[in-house]
Amino acid sequence: MKARAAAAAARPAGDDGNRRGDILAAAGRLFREKGFKATTTRDIAAAVGMRSGSPFYHFKSKHDMLLAVMLDGIRTIHDSVEAAAAGIADPRQRFAVMARAHMQALLGPGGRDFAAAVLHETRALEPAAAAEVGARKGAYELLWSELLGELQAAGALRGDLALTRLLILGALNWTTQWWDPAGEAGPAAIADQLTLLVLGDLP
Protein backbone atom coordinates (compact mmCIF):
# COMPACT_ATOMS: atom_id res chain seq x y z
CA MET A 1 0.00 0.00 0.00
CA LYS A 2 2.84 2.42 0.84
CA ALA A 3 4.46 1.75 -2.55
CA ARG A 4 1.20 2.42 -4.34
CA ALA A 5 0.58 5.63 -2.40
CA ALA A 6 4.10 6.86 -3.14
CA ALA A 7 3.65 6.03 -6.80
CA ALA A 8 0.35 7.87 -6.93
CA ALA A 9 1.95 10.95 -5.37
CA ALA A 10 4.62 10.94 -8.06
CA ARG A 11 2.18 10.38 -10.91
CA PRO A 12 3.00 12.66 -13.85
CA ALA A 13 0.35 15.01 -15.15
CA GLY A 14 -1.56 13.65 -18.11
CA ASP A 15 -0.77 10.01 -17.38
CA ASP A 16 -4.43 8.91 -17.44
CA GLY A 17 -4.13 5.42 -18.83
CA ASN A 18 -2.13 5.99 -22.00
CA ARG A 19 0.55 3.58 -20.75
CA ARG A 20 -1.84 0.68 -20.17
CA GLY A 21 -1.15 -0.83 -23.58
CA ASP A 22 2.61 -0.54 -23.09
CA ILE A 23 2.37 -2.29 -19.74
CA LEU A 24 0.29 -5.15 -21.14
CA ALA A 25 2.62 -5.60 -24.11
CA ALA A 26 5.63 -5.82 -21.79
CA ALA A 27 3.82 -8.07 -19.33
CA GLY A 28 2.69 -10.45 -22.07
CA ARG A 29 6.20 -10.71 -23.51
CA LEU A 30 7.78 -11.28 -20.09
CA PHE A 31 5.16 -13.84 -19.05
CA ARG A 32 5.98 -15.77 -22.25
CA GLU A 33 9.74 -15.50 -21.84
CA LYS A 34 10.11 -15.97 -18.07
CA GLY A 35 6.78 -17.36 -16.91
CA PHE A 36 4.20 -15.63 -14.75
CA LYS A 37 5.70 -16.64 -11.39
CA ALA A 38 9.24 -15.59 -12.28
CA THR A 39 8.18 -12.20 -13.66
CA THR A 40 7.98 -9.35 -11.15
CA THR A 41 6.12 -6.07 -11.36
CA ARG A 42 9.52 -4.43 -11.20
CA ASP A 43 10.52 -6.35 -14.35
CA ILE A 44 7.41 -5.11 -16.15
CA ALA A 45 7.90 -1.52 -15.02
CA ALA A 46 11.56 -1.57 -16.11
CA ALA A 47 10.60 -2.91 -19.53
CA VAL A 48 8.48 0.19 -20.20
CA GLY A 49 10.77 2.68 -18.47
CA MET A 50 8.53 3.24 -15.46
CA ARG A 51 9.11 3.31 -11.71
CA SER A 52 8.44 0.03 -9.97
CA GLY A 53 5.14 1.20 -8.47
CA SER A 54 3.81 2.91 -11.57
CA PRO A 55 1.96 -0.10 -13.06
CA PHE A 56 -0.36 0.10 -10.07
CA TYR A 57 -1.87 3.25 -11.61
CA HIS A 58 -3.51 0.91 -14.07
CA PHE A 59 -3.69 -2.53 -12.42
CA LYS A 60 -4.26 -3.67 -8.86
CA SER A 61 -1.80 -6.56 -9.08
CA LYS A 62 0.34 -8.71 -11.35
CA HIS A 63 -2.58 -11.15 -11.43
CA ASP A 64 -4.77 -8.43 -12.93
CA MET A 65 -2.13 -7.81 -15.59
CA LEU A 66 -2.19 -11.50 -16.50
CA LEU A 67 -5.98 -11.47 -16.72
CA ALA A 68 -5.92 -8.36 -18.90
CA VAL A 69 -3.29 -9.87 -21.22
CA MET A 70 -5.55 -12.88 -21.76
CA LEU A 71 -8.82 -10.98 -22.15
CA ASP A 72 -7.38 -8.35 -24.48
CA GLY A 73 -5.78 -11.04 -26.62
CA ILE A 74 -8.95 -13.10 -26.94
CA ARG A 75 -10.95 -9.94 -27.68
CA THR A 76 -8.53 -8.90 -30.42
CA ILE A 77 -8.80 -12.25 -32.20
CA HIS A 78 -12.57 -12.43 -31.72
CA ASP A 79 -13.10 -8.95 -33.16
CA SER A 80 -10.71 -9.57 -36.06
CA VAL A 81 -12.32 -12.88 -37.05
CA GLU A 82 -15.87 -11.61 -36.63
CA ALA A 83 -15.17 -8.54 -38.75
CA ALA A 84 -13.48 -10.59 -41.47
CA ALA A 85 -16.39 -13.05 -41.65
CA ALA A 86 -19.15 -10.42 -41.70
CA GLY A 87 -21.34 -10.61 -44.78
CA ILE A 88 -19.84 -13.85 -46.18
CA ALA A 89 -22.71 -16.27 -46.76
CA ASP A 90 -20.77 -19.22 -48.17
CA PRO A 91 -19.53 -21.26 -45.16
CA ARG A 92 -16.54 -22.66 -47.09
CA GLN A 93 -15.34 -19.19 -47.99
CA ARG A 94 -16.07 -17.99 -44.46
CA PHE A 95 -13.94 -20.80 -43.03
CA ALA A 96 -10.96 -19.77 -45.14
CA VAL A 97 -11.37 -16.10 -44.21
CA MET A 98 -11.79 -16.84 -40.49
CA ALA A 99 -8.74 -19.09 -40.44
CA ARG A 100 -6.66 -16.36 -42.07
CA ALA A 101 -7.93 -13.66 -39.71
CA HIS A 102 -7.24 -15.86 -36.68
CA MET A 103 -3.69 -16.59 -37.79
CA GLN A 104 -2.89 -12.98 -38.69
CA ALA A 105 -4.09 -11.76 -35.29
CA LEU A 106 -2.45 -14.64 -33.41
CA LEU A 107 0.94 -14.31 -35.09
CA GLY A 108 0.84 -10.53 -35.25
CA PRO A 109 2.35 -8.15 -32.66
CA GLY A 110 1.67 -9.47 -29.17
CA GLY A 111 -0.43 -12.38 -30.37
CA ARG A 112 2.03 -15.08 -29.39
CA ASP A 113 2.47 -13.48 -25.98
CA PHE A 114 -1.22 -13.62 -25.12
CA ALA A 115 -1.51 -17.14 -26.54
CA ALA A 116 1.33 -18.35 -24.35
CA ALA A 117 -0.44 -16.89 -21.33
CA VAL A 118 -3.70 -18.66 -22.18
CA LEU A 119 -1.96 -21.94 -22.98
CA HIS A 120 0.40 -22.08 -20.01
CA GLU A 121 -0.67 -19.67 -17.27
CA THR A 122 -4.42 -20.16 -16.82
CA ARG A 123 -3.70 -22.19 -13.69
CA ALA A 124 -2.31 -19.01 -12.10
CA LEU A 125 -5.69 -17.29 -12.32
CA GLU A 126 -8.05 -16.99 -9.39
CA PRO A 127 -11.33 -18.92 -9.92
CA ALA A 128 -13.44 -15.88 -10.87
CA ALA A 129 -10.80 -14.69 -13.34
CA ALA A 130 -10.48 -18.17 -14.84
CA ALA A 131 -14.25 -18.26 -15.30
CA GLU A 132 -14.13 -14.87 -17.05
CA VAL A 133 -11.45 -16.09 -19.43
CA GLY A 134 -13.42 -19.27 -20.04
CA ALA A 135 -16.55 -17.30 -20.87
CA ARG A 136 -14.63 -15.06 -23.28
CA LYS A 137 -13.11 -18.10 -24.99
CA GLY A 138 -16.53 -19.74 -25.17
CA ALA A 139 -18.04 -16.74 -26.91
CA TYR A 140 -15.29 -16.85 -29.52
CA GLU A 141 -15.51 -20.62 -29.98
CA LEU A 142 -19.24 -20.23 -30.65
CA LEU A 143 -18.38 -18.48 -33.93
CA TRP A 144 -16.55 -21.61 -35.03
CA SER A 145 -19.21 -23.99 -33.71
CA GLU A 146 -21.88 -22.23 -35.75
CA LEU A 147 -19.70 -22.24 -38.86
CA LEU A 148 -18.85 -25.93 -38.52
CA GLY A 149 -22.54 -26.72 -38.13
CA GLU A 150 -23.22 -24.96 -41.44
CA LEU A 151 -20.39 -26.85 -43.11
CA GLN A 152 -21.74 -30.15 -41.84
CA ALA A 153 -25.25 -29.29 -43.05
CA ALA A 154 -23.76 -28.53 -46.48
CA GLY A 155 -22.01 -31.91 -46.52
CA ALA A 156 -18.51 -30.46 -46.24
CA LEU A 157 -17.77 -31.96 -42.81
CA ARG A 158 -18.49 -35.25 -41.10
CA GLY A 159 -18.12 -36.55 -37.57
CA ASP A 160 -18.21 -34.92 -34.14
CA LEU A 161 -18.34 -31.14 -34.46
CA ALA A 162 -17.12 -30.45 -30.92
CA LEU A 163 -14.01 -32.54 -31.51
CA THR A 164 -13.52 -30.96 -34.91
CA ARG A 165 -13.64 -27.48 -33.37
CA LEU A 166 -11.09 -28.46 -30.72
CA LEU A 167 -8.77 -29.94 -33.35
CA ILE A 168 -9.00 -26.88 -35.61
CA LEU A 169 -8.48 -24.29 -32.89
CA GLY A 170 -5.77 -26.42 -31.30
CA ALA A 171 -3.91 -26.57 -34.61
CA LEU A 172 -4.25 -22.82 -35.14
CA ASN A 173 -3.22 -21.85 -31.63
CA TRP A 174 -0.29 -24.27 -31.33
CA THR A 175 1.45 -22.55 -34.27
CA THR A 176 2.70 -20.04 -31.70
CA GLN A 177 4.97 -22.80 -30.38
CA TRP A 178 6.72 -23.58 -33.68
CA TRP A 179 6.18 -20.71 -36.11
CA ASP A 180 9.34 -18.97 -37.30
CA PRO A 181 8.77 -15.33 -38.34
CA ALA A 182 11.82 -15.64 -40.61
CA GLY A 183 10.50 -18.79 -42.27
CA GLU A 184 8.83 -19.08 -45.64
CA ALA A 185 5.31 -19.81 -44.39
CA GLY A 186 3.46 -16.72 -43.20
CA PRO A 187 0.17 -16.60 -41.29
CA ALA A 188 -1.97 -16.64 -44.45
CA ALA A 189 -0.12 -19.63 -45.91
CA ILE A 190 -0.53 -21.59 -42.66
CA ALA A 191 -4.24 -20.80 -42.55
CA ASP A 192 -4.69 -21.82 -46.19
CA GLN A 193 -2.95 -25.14 -45.53
CA LEU A 194 -5.38 -25.84 -42.68
CA THR A 195 -8.29 -24.98 -44.98
CA LEU A 196 -6.96 -27.47 -47.53
CA LEU A 197 -6.71 -30.15 -44.85
CA VAL A 198 -10.24 -29.55 -43.54
CA LEU A 199 -12.16 -28.76 -46.71
CA GLY A 200 -10.06 -30.45 -49.38
CA ASP A 201 -9.50 -27.30 -51.42
CA LEU A 202 -9.51 -23.52 -51.20
CA PRO A 203 -12.88 -21.89 -51.86
C-alpha positions as CSV (number, residue, x, y, z in Angstrom):
1,M,0.0,0.0,0.0
2,K,2.8,2.4,0.8
3,A,4.5,1.8,-2.5
4,R,1.2,2.4,-4.3
5,A,0.6,5.6,-2.4
6,A,4.1,6.9,-3.1
7,A,3.6,6.0,-6.8
8,A,0.3,7.9,-6.9
9,A,1.9,10.9,-5.4
10,A,4.6,10.9,-8.1
11,R,2.2,10.4,-10.9
12,P,3.0,12.7,-13.8
13,A,0.3,15.0,-15.2
14,G,-1.6,13.7,-18.1
15,D,-0.8,10.0,-17.4
16,D,-4.4,8.9,-17.4
17,G,-4.1,5.4,-18.8
18,N,-2.1,6.0,-22.0
19,R,0.6,3.6,-20.8
20,R,-1.8,0.7,-20.2
21,G,-1.2,-0.8,-23.6
22,D,2.6,-0.5,-23.1
23,I,2.4,-2.3,-19.7
24,L,0.3,-5.1,-21.1
25,A,2.6,-5.6,-24.1
26,A,5.6,-5.8,-21.8
27,A,3.8,-8.1,-19.3
28,G,2.7,-10.4,-22.1
29,R,6.2,-10.7,-23.5
30,L,7.8,-11.3,-20.1
31,F,5.2,-13.8,-19.1
32,R,6.0,-15.8,-22.3
33,E,9.7,-15.5,-21.8
34,K,10.1,-16.0,-18.1
35,G,6.8,-17.4,-16.9
36,F,4.2,-15.6,-14.7
37,K,5.7,-16.6,-11.4
38,A,9.2,-15.6,-12.3
39,T,8.2,-12.2,-13.7
40,T,8.0,-9.4,-11.1
41,T,6.1,-6.1,-11.4
42,R,9.5,-4.4,-11.2
43,D,10.5,-6.3,-14.4
44,I,7.4,-5.1,-16.2
45,A,7.9,-1.5,-15.0
46,A,11.6,-1.6,-16.1
47,A,10.6,-2.9,-19.5
48,V,8.5,0.2,-20.2
49,G,10.8,2.7,-18.5
50,M,8.5,3.2,-15.5
51,R,9.1,3.3,-11.7
52,S,8.4,0.0,-10.0
53,G,5.1,1.2,-8.5
54,S,3.8,2.9,-11.6
55,P,2.0,-0.1,-13.1
56,F,-0.4,0.1,-10.1
57,Y,-1.9,3.3,-11.6
58,H,-3.5,0.9,-14.1
59,F,-3.7,-2.5,-12.4
60,K,-4.3,-3.7,-8.9
61,S,-1.8,-6.6,-9.1
62,K,0.3,-8.7,-11.3
63,H,-2.6,-11.1,-11.4
64,D,-4.8,-8.4,-12.9
65,M,-2.1,-7.8,-15.6
66,L,-2.2,-11.5,-16.5
67,L,-6.0,-11.5,-16.7
68,A,-5.9,-8.4,-18.9
69,V,-3.3,-9.9,-21.2
70,M,-5.6,-12.9,-21.8
71,L,-8.8,-11.0,-22.1
72,D,-7.4,-8.3,-24.5
73,G,-5.8,-11.0,-26.6
74,I,-8.9,-13.1,-26.9
75,R,-10.9,-9.9,-27.7
76,T,-8.5,-8.9,-30.4
77,I,-8.8,-12.3,-32.2
78,H,-12.6,-12.4,-31.7
79,D,-13.1,-8.9,-33.2
80,S,-10.7,-9.6,-36.1
81,V,-12.3,-12.9,-37.0
82,E,-15.9,-11.6,-36.6
83,A,-15.2,-8.5,-38.8
84,A,-13.5,-10.6,-41.5
85,A,-16.4,-13.0,-41.7
86,A,-19.2,-10.4,-41.7
87,G,-21.3,-10.6,-44.8
88,I,-19.8,-13.8,-46.2
89,A,-22.7,-16.3,-46.8
90,D,-20.8,-19.2,-48.2
91,P,-19.5,-21.3,-45.2
92,R,-16.5,-22.7,-47.1
93,Q,-15.3,-19.2,-48.0
94,R,-16.1,-18.0,-44.5
95,F,-13.9,-20.8,-43.0
96,A,-11.0,-19.8,-45.1
97,V,-11.4,-16.1,-44.2
98,M,-11.8,-16.8,-40.5
99,A,-8.7,-19.1,-40.4
100,R,-6.7,-16.4,-42.1
101,A,-7.9,-13.7,-39.7
102,H,-7.2,-15.9,-36.7
103,M,-3.7,-16.6,-37.8
104,Q,-2.9,-13.0,-38.7
105,A,-4.1,-11.8,-35.3
106,L,-2.5,-14.6,-33.4
107,L,0.9,-14.3,-35.1
108,G,0.8,-10.5,-35.3
109,P,2.4,-8.1,-32.7
110,G,1.7,-9.5,-29.2
111,G,-0.4,-12.4,-30.4
112,R,2.0,-15.1,-29.4
113,D,2.5,-13.5,-26.0
114,F,-1.2,-13.6,-25.1
115,A,-1.5,-17.1,-26.5
116,A,1.3,-18.4,-24.4
117,A,-0.4,-16.9,-21.3
118,V,-3.7,-18.7,-22.2
119,L,-2.0,-21.9,-23.0
120,H,0.4,-22.1,-20.0
121,E,-0.7,-19.7,-17.3
122,T,-4.4,-20.2,-16.8
123,R,-3.7,-22.2,-13.7
124,A,-2.3,-19.0,-12.1
125,L,-5.7,-17.3,-12.3
126,E,-8.1,-17.0,-9.4
127,P,-11.3,-18.9,-9.9
128,A,-13.4,-15.9,-10.9
129,A,-10.8,-14.7,-13.3
130,A,-10.5,-18.2,-14.8
131,A,-14.2,-18.3,-15.3
132,E,-14.1,-14.9,-17.0
133,V,-11.4,-16.1,-19.4
134,G,-13.4,-19.3,-20.0
135,A,-16.5,-17.3,-20.9
136,R,-14.6,-15.1,-23.3
137,K,-13.1,-18.1,-25.0
138,G,-16.5,-19.7,-25.2
139,A,-18.0,-16.7,-26.9
140,Y,-15.3,-16.9,-29.5
141,E,-15.5,-20.6,-30.0
142,L,-19.2,-20.2,-30.7
143,L,-18.4,-18.5,-33.9
144,W,-16.6,-21.6,-35.0
145,S,-19.2,-24.0,-33.7
146,E,-21.9,-22.2,-35.8
147,L,-19.7,-22.2,-38.9
148,L,-18.8,-25.9,-38.5
149,G,-22.5,-26.7,-38.1
150,E,-23.2,-25.0,-41.4
151,L,-20.4,-26.9,-43.1
152,Q,-21.7,-30.2,-41.8
153,A,-25.2,-29.3,-43.1
154,A,-23.8,-28.5,-46.5
155,G,-22.0,-31.9,-46.5
156,A,-18.5,-30.5,-46.2
157,L,-17.8,-32.0,-42.8
158,R,-18.5,-35.3,-41.1
159,G,-18.1,-36.5,-37.6
160,D,-18.2,-34.9,-34.1
161,L,-18.3,-31.1,-34.5
162,A,-17.1,-30.4,-30.9
163,L,-14.0,-32.5,-31.5
164,T,-13.5,-31.0,-34.9
165,R,-13.6,-27.5,-33.4
166,L,-11.1,-28.5,-30.7
167,L,-8.8,-29.9,-33.3
168,I,-9.0,-26.9,-35.6
169,L,-8.5,-24.3,-32.9
170,G,-5.8,-26.4,-31.3
171,A,-3.9,-26.6,-34.6
172,L,-4.3,-22.8,-35.1
173,N,-3.2,-21.9,-31.6
174,W,-0.3,-24.3,-31.3
175,T,1.4,-22.6,-34.3
176,T,2.7,-20.0,-31.7
177,Q,5.0,-22.8,-30.4
178,W,6.7,-23.6,-33.7
179,W,6.2,-20.7,-36.1
180,D,9.3,-19.0,-37.3
181,P,8.8,-15.3,-38.3
182,A,11.8,-15.6,-40.6
183,G,10.5,-18.8,-42.3
184,E,8.8,-19.1,-45.6
185,A,5.3,-19.8,-44.4
186,G,3.5,-16.7,-43.2
187,P,0.2,-16.6,-41.3
188,A,-2.0,-16.6,-44.4
189,A,-0.1,-19.6,-45.9
190,I,-0.5,-21.6,-42.7
191,A,-4.2,-20.8,-42.5
192,D,-4.7,-21.8,-46.2
193,Q,-3.0,-25.1,-45.5
194,L,-5.4,-25.8,-42.7
195,T,-8.3,-25.0,-45.0
196,L,-7.0,-27.5,-47.5
197,L,-6.7,-30.2,-44.9
198,V,-10.2,-29.6,-43.5
199,L,-12.2,-28.8,-46.7
200,G,-10.1,-30.5,-49.4
201,D,-9.5,-27.3,-51.4
202,L,-9.5,-23.5,-51.2
203,P,-12.9,-21.9,-51.9
